[in-house]
């Protein structure tokens, strides 16, 4: 071992251990992954058909496997699942896991695709499978980082290129060495998993701000990261949209070089004078009125020189060219309209016209379009910057994308989406068509390991890293097929973030100060945060909670928890392009977030985000669901994303969006009570229930959403509940129906959520909050994509449980579906029962009279009686027997039995399902049903009122057979000649022994 090499590594490791939260960044999510994989292993071992999809989702939720390896694995899993099962079984079947088995595993897996199923990738996959057995003992293996690490510490000659098993064993030995050396280096490491996370961090993560420049340089030098530009000769080609990119280049190049405008051959529009004039007219004479942008722009440009009009038309073209969410006709008409205002005969060249009709490169989103006036100002400042740069420097900028990035970076204005768009249009083979800085940073960080670390956090650094990352992935994919917004890329960089646009309520009355006028006038949103300290935007919740605890020690702990949640939402969850609402005096004011969180020197509004507000308020009366409920939730910052489909249409833009692009920015589905399908004759035939009765049940579900089937035993309550629910859910959605059974020991913690023993850090046992069946199905029903589909929860034997104990505060939601409530074990969260969740309960009146049921439950459910002598159950057995061509003896026996039960014991009568079983067709089967099912039930029901012998005398099968014979006559009891009178050698139960008939006749 090279002692000096290990010493250097441990010194860098000690620095990272002090400056990086290794639990948050590495340890915790791997434990979560291991737990998920453990559950998937159980599916695997039981040969559940969903095991591979579960495994795919588990692995995709992490960044621990190369996506190209994963793509090949998915291909094998979906085309040859049995073969893959046999291979994985080599590691998952054994009671005692061992790295020794990785050789066999590799030998079986690699022949499927030797080029892309590399040995390193296979070892990494095997390590994830071993994690299910003990993640503290078998941490993940990441080939590139491990091999580089082993070389740097002088262990690369110990088998780093050996057999698959040896490669993994060598990692484990190195991690054990780290554990041995850690105390002397002042590092606390719990296990191999902890050591692996630190190893990965040292090899891949950039130094934080706590590192000095000398320390950071030393680390980069040790890792061999001296930055050299591999590319020296850039080719300024075209990307995936060459038609629009050619049109944009015609405008950009002519402007930068000071040549005649493509729209105006007589002159150059990109002059200092024209740009300054445009800024003055749009920015300094800002028009905050309600008119459409084009109406305001025409007023602002009125009387301007021709060059100003031409410059504005060029800016409009540059803004519109790459957008796929604006109609081509709208793009063209906007440019033509501005040129027309000039009064000159100006035309759009065919090349640019073709570009406007080329489709587009990215979806700009609402924010990109509503900030058009800001984009014009930024472009004008860019022109001013260009005109202060020498012609030679500008040619260098056009020839070198990294220099062009420095040119755009020098514009003295906030980096708006138009900056990234302009860079892409000028250099489409270098810059990404991504206008969200948040997305750019996420992609850079997620794929940093592929380029051995990031270059920095400035926009030019990010652009350079994104370019290098694309090169790596295009080379691996054998072509320019990388789209960051589709799999296998999207889930990797979006992990831990929130995809899509969100909506927020920020209350304008804060600390007794009304902020609305300041917000609207100055274009921002804020929270006071006067004691918060300065946690960075994007900080994790724990960091924000720590800052709140330190700064707000003077307030109650419960209020500190609420403040931390609000500040975390404002700092880290809210993003540019999110909608924001605030309420005042019966009106709602709507804006769109246009900037990151920042701190200001103002104690009334210290934490701020820029917002583009709509000037007109929206009446807060008669708002559609679920907005009224959400607006009533507590807190200064409330998540309104559930109402995004309501809010989004309120934000007015005067752009004509193409209908065929409507799916490019889908809004979350509104929560609705779905229309339930009508009962069909086929359903009625299968259930032996009149169609009108079934339709009445469906109508009750549609209007009440919660019903209870109650009645004596054997009336098919659970059977009908399941069949009706599955019919309404549809054959393709059988998983939308869940069943749970109540019993005396059942509680809220079982039904909704409660703490359960769980494995904690270091193998200790702790407690974790786990969802119950109601919370799980409610979450599934409320998920985007499911909100228009019915879900059903069937509660069997409902009256056997302590309903008040089981439902707890959920009683409220059963009556007020449109409202939310704070939860017993999650006080900072609110919960709402989704309107598309229907509940069907069953109650056995013989087990426990429903007269004992809580009146609150009676008010919240529609009660439907299923009784053998009334309603839809009456005559069911006759319909069943007739429908199956069987004689009616069993029906006659049931009627006779129930007629012997007193009317005062109506709840004790017997339902038809006892007689609809297959073995009820034989004499022996019928006798068994009577002896072992019905008579014991009747003895219990008549206990204390009638002796056992009396019960058997009154309700015995022989007694009732005689009664039936007397009432019906022998002829009704005989089997049809076409019916086989035997059942497995026994006399058929539809006939009566001749002696019994004769005795009955006497």
Secondary structure, DSSP 8 states (H G I E B T S, - for coil): --HHHHHHHHHHHHHHHHHS-HIIIIIHHHHHHHHHHHHHHHHHHTT-TTHHHHHHHHHHTSS-S-HHHHHHHHHHHHH-HHHHHHHHHHHHS-SS--GGGHHHHHHHHGGG-TTTS-HHHHHHHHHHHHHTT-TTTS----HHHHHHHHHHTT-GGGTTTS-HHHHHHHHHHHHHHHHHHHGGGT----SHHHHHHHHHHHHH----TTS-HHHHHHHHHHHT-----S--S------S-HHHHHHHHHHHHHHHTT--BTTBTTS-S--HHHHHHHHIIIIIT---SSS-HHHHHHHHHTT--HHHHHHHHHHHHHHHHTBSSS-HHHHHHHHHHHHHHT-S-----HHHHHHHTS--SB--HHHHHHTHHHHHHHHHHHHHHHHTS-HHHHHHHHH-HHHHHHHHHTSSS---HHHHHHHHHH-TTTS-S---HHHHHHHHHHTGGGGTS---SSHHHHHHHHHHHHHHHHHHHTSS---TTSTTTHHHHHTTS--S--EEEE-SEETTEE-HHHHHHHTEEEE--TTS----TT--HHHHHHHHHHH-TTS-HHHHHHHHHHHHIIIII--TT-EEEEEETTEEEEEEE-S--EE-S-TTS-EEEEEEE-SS-EE-TT--TTHHHHHTSSSSEEE-GGGHHHHGGGS-------GGGGGGG---------------HHHHHHHTS-HHHHHHHHHHHHHHSEEEEEESTTS-HHHHHHHHHHHHH-GGGGGGEEEEE--TT--HHHHTEEEEEEE-GGG-EEEEEEE-HHHHHHHHHHSTTTTTS-EEEEEETGGGS-HHHHHTTHHHHHH-TTS-EE-SS-TT-EE---TTEEEEEEEETTTS-GGGS-HHHHHHSEEEE-BTTBGGGTTHHHHHHHHTT--SHHHHHHHHHHHHS-GGGGGG---GGGGGSGGGGBHHHHHHHIIIIIHHHHHHHTTTTS-HHHHHHHH-HHHHHHHHHHHH-GGGGS--TTS-SEETTEEBTTS--HHHHHHHH-
